Amino acid sequence: MSYRPLQLWLGKLGPKLHSKDIGYISDLCRHLRKSLQATVELVCGHELLNTLLQSSIEDCLLEIAKGIADSRPLFDVMSTALENLPPNSIGARATTGSMIILAHMIVVASVSTNAQQVFPEVLLLQLIKSMLHLDVEIRLSGHQIFSVLRSQILTT
């Protein structure tokens, strides 16, 4: 498969992010969540395709994050996703898993831009709620997201 058209499109995003670009990021996170959820519910034989899809989505998120000078819109995407956690544990775990991946992409992209960041209050509130969730794995995911983003903010 060739991802050249996608790379050209991502290169046109530039440092300024528009609302439609945030929509693309939200859509990629939704697809990543569905892919992570499918991993749990997967029937034998499709693991390789699902892994390739997840890897491609992660690459796209990283390329988009690299083109963003200000991470605040990405933090907003994260807080919205965490605010709307699905009621079932598999969906909620997949959502927090996709947010962990997005957090890592934000950190990697921020290292390359050396942008000073402030931890958003709305995201902190949603992370605290996830840290107090009844499901242990969701609590751990909330702590992991906070840890990843906190380390990024402390190093800048």
DRENTORKOL-3810 file (N, C-alpha, C; in nm, 4 decimals):
REM DRENTORKOL-3810
@n.u->0.0826; n.v->-0.1184; n.w->0.0000; ca.u->0.0000; ca.v->0.0000; ca.w->0.0000; c.u->0.0868; c.v->0.1246; c.w->0.0000
@n.u->0.0401; n.v->0.2249; n.w->-0.0694; ca.u->0.1130; ca.v->0.3513; ca.w->-0.0733; c.u->0.0370; c.v->0.4569; c.w->0.0058
@n.u->0.1063; n.v->0.5211; n.w->0.0961; ca.u->0.0458; ca.v->0.6250; ca.w->0.1783; c.u->0.0903; c.v->0.7635; c.w->0.1337
@n.u->0.1470; n.v->0.7736; n.w->0.0163; ca.u->0.1982; ca.v->0.9007; ca.w->-0.0347; c.u->0.0904; c.v->1.0092; c.w->-0.0431
@n.u->-0.0311; n.v->0.9816; n.w->-0.0974; ca.u->-0.1328; ca.v->1.0869; ca.w->-0.1011; c.u->-0.1680; c.v->1.1375; c.w->0.0384
@n.u->-0.1710; n.v->1.0462; n.w->0.1358; ca.u->-0.2002; ca.v->1.0870; ca.w->0.2722; c.u->-0.0893; c.v->1.1763; c.w->0.3261
@n.u->0.0361; n.v->1.1408; n.w->0.2979; ca.u->0.1478; ca.v->1.2217; ca.w->0.3445; c.u->0.1450; c.v->1.3607; c.w->0.2811
@n.u->0.1077; n.v->1.3700; n.w->0.1543; ca.u->0.0968; ca.v->1.5002; ca.w->0.0890; c.u->-0.0134; c.v->1.5833; c.w->0.1527
@n.u->-0.1268; n.v->1.5188; n.w->0.1810; ca.u->-0.2372; ca.v->1.5892; ca.w->0.2449; c.u->-0.1978; c.v->1.6367; c.w->0.3842
@n.u->-0.1295; n.v->1.5488; n.w->0.4601; ca.u->-0.0871; ca.v->1.5860; ca.w->0.5946; c.u->0.0130; c.v->1.7009; c.w->0.5908
@n.u->0.0977; n.v->1.7036; n.w->0.4891; ca.u->0.1948; ca.v->1.8114; ca.w->0.4761; c.u->0.1295; c.v->1.9460; c.w->0.4514
@n.u->0.0087; n.v->1.9465; n.w->0.3943; ca.u->-0.0621; ca.v->2.0708; ca.w->0.3668; c.u->-0.1304; c.v->2.1282; c.w->0.4902
@n.u->-0.1397; n.v->2.0495; n.w->0.5971; ca.u->-0.2047; ca.v->2.0983; ca.w->0.7176; c.u->-0.1308; c.v->2.2188; c.w->0.7754
@n.u->-0.0002; n.v->2.2089; n.w->0.7767; ca.u->0.0798; ca.v->2.3189; ca.w->0.8272; c.u->0.0597; c.v->2.3400; c.w->0.9758
@n.u->0.1171; n.v->2.4490; n.w->1.0308; ca.u->0.1098; ca.v->2.4715; ca.w->1.1745; c.u->-0.0280; c.v->2.5176; c.w->1.2221
@n.u->-0.1100; n.v->2.5716; n.w->1.1314; ca.u->-0.2404; ca.v->2.6200; ca.w->1.1727; c.u->-0.3434; c.v->2.5100; c.w->1.1553
@n.u->-0.4173; n.v->2.4847; n.w->1.2607; ca.u->-0.5141; ca.v->2.3770; ca.w->1.2606; c.u->-0.6536; c.v->2.4352; c.w->1.2486
@n.u->-0.7341; n.v->2.3817; n.w->1.1592; ca.u->-0.8701; ca.v->2.4269; ca.w->1.1394; c.u->-0.9660; c.v->2.3281; c.w->1.2035
@n.u->-1.0923; n.v->2.3696; n.w->1.2169; ca.u->-1.1905; ca.v->2.2835; ca.w->1.2820; c.u->-1.2118; c.v->2.1533; c.w->1.2053
@n.u->-1.2017; n.v->2.1562; n.w->1.0733; ca.u->-1.2173; ca.v->2.0318; ca.w->0.9968; c.u->-1.1019; c.v->1.9366; c.w->1.0246
@n.u->-0.9823; n.v->1.9920; n.w->1.0505; ca.u->-0.8678; ca.v->1.9079; ca.w->1.0827; c.u->-0.8876; c.v->1.8397; c.w->1.2185
@n.u->-0.9479; n.v->1.9103; n.w->1.3123; ca.u->-0.9806; ca.v->1.8503; ca.w->1.4417; c.u->-1.0814; c.v->1.7384; c.w->1.4199
@n.u->-1.1719; n.v->1.7590; n.w->1.3256; ca.u->-1.2668; ca.v->1.6534; ca.w->1.2909; c.u->-1.1962; c.v->1.5296; c.w->1.2386
@n.u->-1.0912; n.v->1.5496; n.w->1.1585; ca.u->-1.0139; ca.v->1.4361; ca.w->1.1076; c.u->-0.9475; c.v->1.3612; c.w->1.2234
@n.u->-0.8927; n.v->1.4368; n.w->1.3180; ca.u->-0.8269; ca.v->1.3749; ca.w->1.4334; c.u->-0.9289; c.v->1.2970; c.w->1.5155
@n.u->-1.0460; n.v->1.3559; n.w->1.5357; ca.u->-1.1517; ca.v->1.2861; ca.w->1.6102; c.u->-1.1924; c.v->1.1581; c.w->1.5388
@n.u->-1.2039; n.v->1.1660; n.w->1.4070; ca.u->-1.2404; ca.v->1.0471; ca.w->1.3295; c.u->-1.1326; c.v->0.9391; c.w->1.3396
@n.u->-1.0057; n.v->0.9800; n.w->1.3320; ca.u->-0.8972; ca.v->0.8824; ca.w->1.3451; c.u->-0.8984; c.v->0.8167; c.w->1.4825
@n.u->-0.9248; n.v->0.8965; n.w->1.5864; ca.u->-0.9326; ca.v->0.8410; ca.w->1.7220; c.u->-1.0507; c.v->0.7455; c.w->1.7344
@n.u->-1.1614; n.v->0.7785; n.w->1.6693; ca.u->-1.2783; ca.v->0.6906; ca.w->1.6724; c.u->-1.2460; c.v->0.5586; c.w->1.6018
@n.u->-1.1791; n.v->0.5660; n.w->1.4866; ca.u->-1.1411; ca.v->0.4439; ca.w->1.4150; c.u->-1.0413; c.v->0.3612; c.w->1.4961
@n.u->-0.9500; n.v->0.4306; n.w->1.5634; ca.u->-0.8539; ca.v->0.3600; ca.w->1.6479; c.u->-0.9266; c.v->0.2909; c.w->1.7630
@n.u->-1.0236; n.v->0.3588; n.w->1.8236; ca.u->-1.1022; ca.v->0.2997; ca.w->1.9316; c.u->-1.1755; c.v->0.1748; c.w->1.8823
@n.u->-1.2375; n.v->0.1868; n.w->1.7651; ca.u->-1.3093; ca.v->0.0712; ca.w->1.7101; c.u->-1.2138; c.v->-0.0435; c.w->1.6786
@n.u->-1.0952; n.v->-0.0103; n.w->1.6324; ca.u->-0.9966; ca.v->-0.1134; ca.w->1.6023; c.u->-0.9494; c.v->-0.1822; c.w->1.7301
@n.u->-0.9270; n.v->-0.1040; n.w->1.8359; ca.u->-0.8872; ca.v->-0.1621; ca.w->1.9645; c.u->-0.9993; c.v->-0.2484; c.w->2.0217
@n.u->-1.1229; n.v->-0.2028; n.w->2.0054; ca.u->-1.2375; ca.v->-0.2786; ca.w->2.0525; c.u->-1.2512; c.v->-0.4092; c.w->1.9732
@n.u->-1.2261; n.v->-0.4015; n.w->1.8434; ca.u->-1.2340; ca.v->-0.5212; ca.w->1.7594; c.u->-1.1265; c.v->-0.6216; c.w->1.7967
@n.u->-1.0136; n.v->-0.5741; n.w->1.8464; ca.u->-0.9062; ca.v->-0.6631; ca.w->1.8888; c.u->-0.9554; c.v->-0.7564; c.w->1.9993
@n.u->-1.0344; n.v->-0.7017; n.w->2.0908; ca.u->-1.0866; ca.v->-0.7813; ca.w->2.2014; c.u->-1.1928; c.v->-0.8789; c.w->2.1518
@n.u->-1.2774; n.v->-0.8322; n.w->2.0601; ca.u->-1.3896; ca.v->-0.9120; ca.w->2.0128; c.u->-1.3561; c.v->-0.9907; c.w->1.8859
@n.u->-1.2311; n.v->-0.9884; n.w->1.8437; ca.u->-1.1911; ca.v->-1.0383; ca.w->1.7130; c.u->-1.2027; c.v->-1.1889; c.w->1.6981
@n.u->-1.2463; n.v->-1.2267; n.w->1.5800; ca.u->-1.2489; ca.v->-1.3674; ca.w->1.5408; c.u->-1.1120; c.v->-1.3991; c.w->1.4810
@n.u->-1.0645; n.v->-1.5204; n.w->1.5018; ca.u->-0.9322; ca.v->-1.5604; ca.w->1.4529; c.u->-0.9150; c.v->-1.5323; c.w->1.3043
@n.u->-0.7948; n.v->-1.4919; n.w->1.2675; ca.u->-0.7620; ca.v->-1.4740; ca.w->1.1275; c.u->-0.7539; c.v->-1.3292; c.w->1.0829
@n.u->-0.8049; n.v->-1.2364; n.w->1.1619; ca.u->-0.8039; ca.v->-1.0963; ca.w->1.1223; c.u->-0.7068; c.v->-1.0127; c.w->1.2065
@n.u->-0.6265; n.v->-1.0770; n.w->1.2881; ca.u->-0.5366; ca.v->-1.0040; ca.w->1.3769; c.u->-0.4376; c.v->-0.9181; c.w->1.3002
@n.u->-0.3817; n.v->-0.9731; n.w->1.1930; ca.u->-0.2810; ca.v->-0.9010; ca.w->1.1156; c.u->-0.3401; c.v->-0.7752; c.w->1.0522
@n.u->-0.4570; n.v->-0.7884; n.w->0.9928; ca.u->-0.5219; ca.v->-0.6714; ca.w->0.9315; c.u->-0.5525; c.v->-0.5647; c.w->1.0354
@n.u->-0.5996; n.v->-0.6070; n.w->1.1508; ca.u->-0.6320; ca.v->-0.5118; ca.w->1.2566; c.u->-0.5058; c.v->-0.4425; c.w->1.3090
@n.u->-0.3991; n.v->-0.5168; n.w->1.3223; ca.u->-0.2712; ca.v->-0.4590; ca.w->1.3662; c.u->-0.2190; c.v->-0.3584; c.w->1.2641
@n.u->-0.2292; n.v->-0.3916; n.w->1.1366; ca.u->-0.1870; ca.v->-0.2991; ca.w->1.0314; c.u->-0.2718; c.v->-0.1719; c.w->1.0317
@n.u->-0.4016; n.v->-0.1877; n.w->1.0524; ca.u->-0.4898; ca.v->-0.0715; ca.w->1.0598; c.u->-0.4531; c.v->0.0179; c.w->1.1769
@n.u->-0.4315; n.v->-0.0414; n.w->1.2934; ca.u->-0.3929; ca.v->0.0367; ca.w->1.4113; c.u->-0.2621; c.v->0.1109; c.w->1.3881
@n.u->-0.1660; n.v->0.0438; n.w->1.3284; ca.u->-0.0369; ca.v->0.1056; ca.w->1.3003; c.u->-0.0514; c.v->0.2224; c.w->1.2031
@n.u->-0.1325; n.v->0.2056; n.w->1.1012; ca.u->-0.1548; ca.v->0.3125; ca.w->1.0034; c.u->-0.2235; c.v->0.4328; c.w->1.0682
@n.u->-0.3216; n.v->0.4069; n.w->1.1527; ca.u->-0.3911; ca.v->0.5155; ca.w->1.2212; c.u->-0.2954; c.v->0.5891; c.w->1.3133
@n.u->-0.2113; n.v->0.5155; n.w->1.3848; ca.u->-0.1124; ca.v->0.5786; ca.w->1.4725; c.u->-0.0158; c.v->0.6654; c.w->1.3922
@n.u->0.0272; n.v->0.6170; n.w->1.2756; ca.u->0.1155; ca.v->0.6962; ca.w->1.1895; c.u->0.0480; c.v->0.8248; c.w->1.1449
@n.u->-0.0786; n.v->0.8152; n.w->1.1078; ca.u->-0.1535; ca.v->0.9345; ca.w->1.0661; c.u->-0.1653; c.v->1.0344; c.w->1.1805
@n.u->-0.1997; n.v->0.9856; n.w->1.2997; ca.u->-0.2116; ca.v->1.0742; ca.w->1.4158; c.u->-0.0788; c.v->1.1434; c.w->1.4462
@n.u->0.0298; n.v->1.0679; n.w->1.4348; ca.u->0.1616; ca.v->1.1263; ca.w->1.4607; c.u->0.1942; c.v->1.2355; c.w->1.3595
@n.u->0.1679; n.v->1.2105; n.w->1.2330; ca.u->0.1961; ca.v->1.3100; ca.w->1.1295; c.u->0.1120; c.v->1.4359; c.w->1.1494
@n.u->-0.0133; n.v->1.4189; n.w->1.1853; ca.u->-0.0981; ca.v->1.5354; ca.w->1.2099; c.u->-0.0486; c.v->1.6108; c.w->1.3325
@n.u->-0.0154; n.v->1.5371; n.w->1.4398; ca.u->0.0316; ca.v->1.6011; ca.w->1.5627; c.u->0.1622; c.v->1.6772; c.w->1.5406
@n.u->0.2485; n.v->1.6259; n.w->1.4531; ca.u->0.3742; ca.v->1.6944; ca.w->1.4235; c.u->0.3504; c.v->1.8309; c.w->1.3581
@n.u->0.2403; n.v->1.8436; n.w->1.2855; ca.u->0.2110; ca.v->1.9682; ca.w->1.2165; c.u->0.1379; c.v->2.0700; c.w->1.3010
@n.u->0.1194; n.v->2.0422; n.w->1.4274; ca.u->0.0424; ca.v->2.1305; ca.w->1.5141; c.u->0.1358; c.v->2.2012; c.w->1.6108
@n.u->0.1294; n.v->2.3318; n.w->1.6100; ca.u->0.2130; ca.v->2.4101; ca.w->1.7004; c.u->0.1510; c.v->2.4177; c.w->1.8397
@n.u->0.0189; n.v->2.4157; n.w->1.8479; ca.u->-0.0521; ca.v->2.4283; ca.w->1.9744; c.u->-0.1336; c.v->2.3020; c.w->1.9980
@n.u->-0.1086; n.v->2.2328; n.w->2.1076; ca.u->-0.1742; ca.v->2.1055; ca.w->2.1365; c.u->-0.3113; c.v->2.1198; c.w->2.1992
@n.u->-0.3541; n.v->2.2408; n.w->2.2289; ca.u->-0.4824; ca.v->2.2579; ca.w->2.2986; c.u->-0.6006; c.v->2.1931; c.w->2.2264
@n.u->-0.6119; n.v->2.2026; n.w->2.0930; ca.u->-0.7242; ca.v->2.1334; ca.w->2.0282; c.u->-0.7195; c.v->1.9814; c.w->2.0466
@n.u->-0.6001; n.v->1.9266; n.w->2.0531; ca.u->-0.5874; ca.v->1.7824; ca.w->2.0754; c.u->-0.6276; c.v->1.7466; c.w->2.2182
@n.u->-0.5942; n.v->1.8324; n.w->2.3128; ca.u->-0.6383; ca.v->1.8113; ca.w->2.4505; c.u->-0.7907; c.v->1.8173; c.w->2.4591
@n.u->-0.8508; n.v->1.9057; n.w->2.3798; ca.u->-0.9970; ca.v->1.9143; ca.w->2.3767; c.u->-1.0588; c.v->1.7858; c.w->2.3220
@n.u->-0.9968; n.v->1.7293; n.w->2.2186; ca.u->-1.0443; ca.v->1.6020; ca.w->2.1637; c.u->-1.0366; c.v->1.4940; c.w->2.2716
@n.u->-0.9274; n.v->1.4923; n.w->2.3457; ca.u->-0.9106; ca.v->1.3929; ca.w->2.4513; c.u->-1.0149; c.v->1.4101; c.w->2.5610
@n.u->-1.0362; n.v->1.5337; n.w->2.6048; ca.u->-1.1329; ca.v->1.5545; ca.w->2.7133; c.u->-1.2751; c.v->1.5204; c.w->2.6692
@n.u->-1.3087; n.v->1.5491; n.w->2.5437; ca.u->-1.4417; ca.v->1.5141; ca.w->2.4921; c.u->-1.4594; c.v->1.3626; c.w->2.4863
@n.u->-1.3574; n.v->1.2925; n.w->2.4402; ca.u->-1.3656; ca.v->1.1460; ca.w->2.4323; c.u->-1.3784; c.v->1.0848; c.w->2.5717
@n.u->-1.3034; n.v->1.1374; n.w->2.6679; ca.u->-1.3103; ca.v->1.0837; ca.w->2.8033; c.u->-1.4422; c.v->1.1198; c.w->2.8717
@n.u->-1.4974; n.v->1.2330; n.w->2.8351; ca.u->-1.6256; ca.v->1.2737; ca.w->2.8919; c.u->-1.7378; c.v->1.1810; c.w->2.8454
@n.u->-1.7264; n.v->1.1307; n.w->2.7234; ca.u->-1.8299; ca.v->1.0467; ca.w->2.6636; c.u->-1.7898; c.v->0.8994; c.w->2.6601
@n.u->-1.7341; n.v->0.8504; n.w->2.7694; ca.u->-1.6955; ca.v->0.7088; ca.w->2.7739; c.u->-1.8185; c.v->0.6206; c.w->2.7569
@n.u->-1.8081; n.v->0.5191; n.w->2.6728; ca.u->-1.9209; ca.v->0.4257; ca.w->2.6564; c.u->-1.9519; c.v->0.3547; c.w->2.7884
@n.u->-2.0768; n.v->0.3150; n.w->2.8087; ca.u->-2.1131; ca.v->0.2494; ca.w->2.9347; c.u->-2.0561; c.v->0.1078; c.w->2.9486
@n.u->-2.0335; n.v->0.0394; n.w->2.8371; ca.u->-1.9777; ca.v->-0.0961; ca.w->2.8486; c.u->-1.8267; c.v->-0.0894; c.w->2.8681
@n.u->-1.7743; n.v->-0.1854; n.w->2.9413; ca.u->-1.6326; ca.v->-0.1797; ca.w->2.9777; c.u->-1.5405; c.v->-0.1973; c.w->2.8576
@n.u->-1.5789; n.v->-0.2789; n.w->2.7603; ca.u->-1.4925; ca.v->-0.3000; ca.w->2.6427; c.u->-1.4787; c.v->-0.1700; c.w->2.5641
@n.u->-1.5901; n.v->-0.1008; n.w->2.5417; ca.u->-1.5859; ca.v->0.0264; ca.w->2.4694; c.u->-1.5096; c.v->0.1332; c.w->2.5454
@n.u->-1.5290; n.v->0.1385; n.w->2.6769; ca.u->-1.4590; ca.v->0.2379; ca.w->2.7587; c.u->-1.3086; c.v->0.2107; c.w->2.7614
@n.u->-1.2724; n.v->0.0839; n.w->2.7702; ca.u->-1.1292; ca.v->0.0489; ca.w->2.7693; c.u->-1.0663; c.v->0.0823; c.w->2.6338
@n.u->-1.1399; n.v->0.0578; n.w->2.5264; ca.u->-1.0888; ca.v->0.0906; ca.w->2.3935; c.u->-1.0732; c.v->0.2417; c.w->2.3780
@n.u->-1.1675; n.v->0.3179; n.w->2.4321; ca.u->-1.1585; ca.v->0.4643; ca.w->2.4256; c.u->-1.0369; c.v->0.5149; c.w->2.5008
@n.u->-1.0177; n.v->0.4663; n.w->2.6240; ca.u->-0.9013; ca.v->0.5120; ca.w->2.7000; c.u->-0.7720; c.v->0.4639; c.w->2.6346
@n.u->-0.7750; n.v->0.3466; n.w->2.5734; ca.u->-0.6562; ca.v->0.2985; ca.w->2.5014; c.u->-0.6200; c.v->0.3889; c.w->2.3853
@n.u->-0.7214; n.v->0.4346; n.w->2.3118; ca.u->-0.6934; ca.v->0.5254; ca.w->2.2002; c.u->-0.6431; c.v->0.6605; c.w->2.2504
@n.u->-0.6899; n.v->0.7031; n.w->2.3679; ca.u->-0.6434; ca.v->0.8302; ca.w->2.4237; c.u->-0.4996; c.v->0.8193; c.w->2.4754
@n.u->-0.4606; n.v->0.7016; n.w->2.5228; ca.u->-0.3205; ca.v->0.6802; ca.w->2.5615; c.u->-0.2318; c.v->0.6957; c.w->2.4387
@n.u->-0.2735; n.v->0.6368; n.w->2.3284; ca.u->-0.1959; ca.v->0.6468; ca.w->2.2039; c.u->-0.1893; c.v->0.7916; c.w->2.1578
@n.u->-0.3025; n.v->0.8639; n.w->2.1627; ca.u->-0.3017; ca.v->1.0049; ca.w->2.1232; c.u->-0.2116; c.v->1.0862; c.w->2.2154
@n.u->-0.2124; n.v->1.0562; n.w->2.3445; ca.u->-0.1246; ca.v->1.1269; ca.w->2.4384; c.u->0.0218; c.v->1.1071; c.w->2.4013
@n.u->0.0584; n.v->0.9844; n.w->2.3659; ca.u->0.1968; ca.v->0.9586; ca.w->2.3237; c.u->0.2297; c.v->1.0353; c.w->2.1952
@n.u->0.1350; n.v->1.0444; n.w->2.1036; ca.u->0.1577; ca.v->1.1194; ca.w->1.9791; c.u->0.1768; c.v->1.2679; c.w->2.0082
@n.u->0.0997; n.v->1.3205; n.w->2.1016; ca.u->0.1134; ca.v->1.4619; ca.w->2.1396; c.u->0.2514; c.v->1.4859; c.w->2.1991
@n.u->0.2962; n.v->1.3950; n.w->2.2838; ca.u->0.4275; ca.v->1.4106; ca.w->2.3473; c.u->0.5393; c.v->1.4053; c.w->2.2429
@n.u->0.5326; n.v->1.3082; n.w->2.1538; ca.u->0.6364; ca.v->1.2958; ca.w->2.0503; c.u->0.6374; c.v->1.4209; c.w->1.9623
@n.u->0.5214; n.v->1.4693; n.w->1.9255; ca.u->0.5135; ca.v->1.5879; ca.w->1.8406; c.u->0.5595; c.v->1.7126; c.w->1.9150
@n.u->0.5299; n.v->1.7215; n.w->2.0444; ca.u->0.5683; ca.v->1.8392; ca.w->2.1223; c.u->0.7183; c.v->1.8462; c.w->2.1438
@n.u->0.7825; n.v->1.7299; n.w->2.1521; ca.u->0.9280; ca.v->1.7271; ca.w->2.1685; c.u->0.9940; c.v->1.7892; c.w->2.0465
@n.u->0.9388; n.v->1.7640; n.w->1.9292; ca.u->0.9989; ca.v->1.8171; ca.w->1.8074; c.u->0.9728; c.v->1.9672; c.w->1.7915
@n.u->0.8664; n.v->2.0204; n.w->1.8546; ca.u->0.8375; ca.v->2.1631; ca.w->1.8409; c.u->0.8859; c.v->2.2453; c.w->1.9593
@n.u->0.9168; n.v->2.1779; n.w->2.0713; ca.u->0.9579; ca.v->2.2462; ca.w->2.1942; c.u->0.8575; c.v->2.3521; c.w->2.2380
@n.u->0.7294; n.v->2.3238; n.w->2.2213; ca.u->0.6251; ca.v->2.4185; ca.w->2.2584; c.u->0.5961; c.v->2.4092; c.w->2.4074
@n.u->0.5833; n.v->2.5243; n.w->2.4705; ca.u->0.5473; ca.v->2.5306; ca.w->2.6119; c.u->0.3987; c.v->2.5005; c.w->2.6255
@n.u->0.3626; n.v->2.4097; n.w->2.7129; ca.u->0.2234; ca.v->2.3695; ca.w->2.7288; c.u->0.1804; c.v->2.3844; c.w->2.8730
@n.u->0.0537; n.v->2.4151; n.w->2.8912; ca.u->-0.0088; ca.v->2.4187; ca.w->3.0222; c.u->-0.1115; c.v->2.3068; c.w->3.0243
@n.u->-0.1196; n.v->2.2357; n.w->3.1358; ca.u->-0.2139; ca.v->2.1244; ca.w->3.1435; c.u->-0.3552; c.v->2.1801; c.w->3.1499
@n.u->-0.4412; n.v->2.1407; n.w->3.0560; ca.u->-0.5767; ca.v->2.1949; ca.w->3.0507; c.u->-0.6633; c.v->2.1451; c.w->3.1667
@n.u->-0.7354; n.v->2.2367; n.w->3.2270; ca.u->-0.8186; ca.v->2.2054; ca.w->3.3423; c.u->-0.9317; c.v->2.1085; c.w->3.3080
@n.u->-0.9932; n.v->2.1261; n.w->3.1905; ca.u->-1.1043; ca.v->2.0392; ca.w->3.1493; c.u->-1.0551; c.v->1.8954; c.w->3.1328
@n.u->-0.9387; n.v->1.8782; n.w->3.0736; ca.u->-0.8828; ca.v->1.7440; ca.w->3.0569; c.u->-0.8470; c.v->1.6843; c.w->3.1928
@n.u->-0.7923; n.v->1.7652; n.w->3.2814; ca.u->-0.7588; ca.v->1.7168; ca.w->3.4152; c.u->-0.8837; c.v->1.6659; c.w->3.4864
@n.u->-0.9939; n.v->1.7382; n.w->3.4744; ca.u->-1.1192; ca.v->1.6956; ca.w->3.5369; c.u->-1.1650; c.v->1.5605; c.w->3.4813
@n.u->-1.1579; n.v->1.5433; n.w->3.3491; ca.u->-1.1996; ca.v->1.4160; ca.w->3.2887; c.u->-1.1046; c.v->1.3025; c.w->3.3271
@n.u->-0.9764; n.v->1.3343; n.w->3.3389; ca.u->-0.8811; ca.v->1.2314; ca.w->3.3809; c.u->-0.9060; c.v->1.1888; c.w->3.5252
@n.u->-0.9379; n.v->1.2841; n.w->3.6110; ca.u->-0.9691; ca.v->1.2505; ca.w->3.7507; c.u->-1.0926; c.v->1.1614; c.w->3.7564
@n.u->-1.1932; n.v->1.1938; n.w->3.6742; ca.u->-1.3128; ca.v->1.1088; ca.w->3.6703; c.u->-1.2785; c.v->0.9675; c.w->3.6241
@n.u->-1.1902; n.v->0.9568; n.w->3.5241; ca.u->-1.1527; ca.v->0.8227; ca.w->3.4777; c.u->-1.0675; c.v->0.7510; c.w->3.5818
@n.u->-0.9891; n.v->0.8256; n.w->3.6598; ca.u->-0.9087; ca.v->0.7647; ca.w->3.7652; c.u->-0.9949; c.v->0.7125; c.w->3.8799
@n.u->-1.1178; n.v->0.7594; n.w->3.8872; ca.u->-1.2110; ca.v->0.7152; ca.w->3.9922; c.u->-1.3162; c.v->0.6187; c.w->3.9380
@n.u->-1.2992; n.v->0.5737; n.w->3.8161; ca.u->-1.3957; ca.v->0.4840; ca.w->3.7504; c.u->-1.4027; c.v->0.3499; c.w->3.8239
@n.u->-1.5155; n.v->0.2821; n.w->3.8128; ca.u->-1.5334; ca.v->0.1528; ca.w->3.8775; c.u->-1.4443; c.v->0.0441; c.w->3.8182
@n.u->-1.4156; n.v->0.0532; n.w->3.6881; ca.u->-1.3329; ca.v->-0.0457; ca.w->3.6191; c.u->-1.1846; c.v->-0.0156; c.w->3.6457
@n.u->-1.1143; n.v->-0.1155; n.w->3.6956; ca.u->-0.9731; ca.v->-0.0986; ca.w->3.7318; c.u->-0.8883; c.v->-0.0601; c.w->3.6115
@n.u->-0.9107; n.v->-0.1228; n.w->3.4966; ca.u->-0.8304; ca.v->-0.0925; ca.w->3.3778; c.u->-0.8511; c.v->0.0510; c.w->3.3308
@n.u->-0.9707; n.v->0.1027; n.w->3.3437; ca.u->-0.9967; ca.v->0.2417; ca.w->3.3054; c.u->-0.9276; c.v->0.3357; c.w->3.4034
@n.u->-0.9284; n.v->0.3001; n.w->3.5314; ca.u->-0.8549; ca.v->0.3820; ca.w->3.6303; c.u->-0.7066; c.v->0.3858; c.w->3.5954
@n.u->-0.6504; n.v->0.2702; n.w->3.5637; ca.u->-0.5080; ca.v->0.2651; ca.w->3.5276; c.u->-0.4800; c.v->0.3453; c.w->3.4004
@n.u->-0.5704; n.v->0.3365; n.w->3.3044; ca.u->-0.5534; ca.v->0.4132; ca.w->3.1806; c.u->-0.5562; c.v->0.5627; c.w->3.2083
@n.u->-0.6453; n.v->0.6068; n.w->3.2961; ca.u->-0.6499; ca.v->0.7481; ca.w->3.3328; c.u->-0.5189; c.v->0.7943; c.w->3.3942
@n.u->-0.4633; n.v->0.7124; n.w->3.4827; ca.u->-0.3337; ca.v->0.7452; ca.w->3.5429; c.u->-0.2228; c.v->0.7468; c.w->3.4378
@n.u->-0.2283; n.v->0.6529; n.w->3.3453; ca.u->-0.1245; ca.v->0.6461; ca.w->3.2423; c.u->-0.1304; c.v->0.7676; c.w->3.1503
@n.u->-0.2503; n.v->0.8081; n.w->3.1093; ca.u->-0.2642; ca.v->0.9275; ca.w->3.0245; c.u->-0.2091; c.v->1.0485; c.w->3.0972
@n.u->-0.2467; n.v->1.0645; n.w->3.2241; ca.u->-0.1981; ca.v->1.1779; ca.w->3.3029; c.u->-0.0460; c.v->1.1757; c.w->3.3133
@n.u->0.0093; n.v->1.0588; n.w->3.3383; ca.u->0.1538; ca.v->1.0460; ca.w->3.3516; c.u->0.2263; c.v->1.0831; c.w->3.2224
@n.u->0.1748; n.v->1.0363; n.w->3.1099; ca.u->0.2377; ca.v->1.0665; ca.w->2.9804; c.u->0.2346; c.v->1.2171; c.w->2.9539
@n.u->0.1180; n.v->1.2779; n.w->2.9722; ca.u->0.1049; ca.v->1.4210; ca.w->2.9431; c.u->0.1798; c.v->1.5070; c.w->3.0447
@n.u->0.1818; n.v->1.4642; n.w->3.1693; ca.u->0.2536; ca.v->1.5395; ca.w->3.2729; c.u->0.4028; c.v->1.5392; c.w->3.2454
@n.u->0.4545; n.v->1.4260; n.w->3.2021; ca.u->0.5983; ca.v->1.4195; ca.w->3.1723; c.u->0.6327; c.v->1.5121; c.w->3.0569
@n.u->0.5418; n.v->1.5262; n.w->2.9604; ca.u->0.5641; ca.v->1.6158; ca.w->2.8472; c.u->0.5664; c.v->1.7604; c.w->2.8938
@n.u->0.4755; n.v->1.7957; n.w->2.9837; ca.u->0.4673; ca.v->1.9336; ca.w->3.0305; c.u->0.5853; c.v->1.9671; c.w->3.1199
@n.u->0.6322; n.v->1.8723; n.w->3.2013; ca.u->0.7454; ca.v->1.8969; ca.w->3.2896; c.u->0.8755; c.v->1.9132; c.w->3.2138
@n.u->0.8879; n.v->1.8465; n.w->3.0986; ca.u->1.0137; ca.v->1.8540; ca.w->3.0236; c.u->1.0235; c.v->1.9766; c.w->2.9360
@n.u->0.9104; n.v->2.0467; n.w->2.9098; ca.u->0.9179; ca.v->2.1659; ca.w->2.8247; c.u->0.9402; c.v->2.2885; c.w->2.9071
END
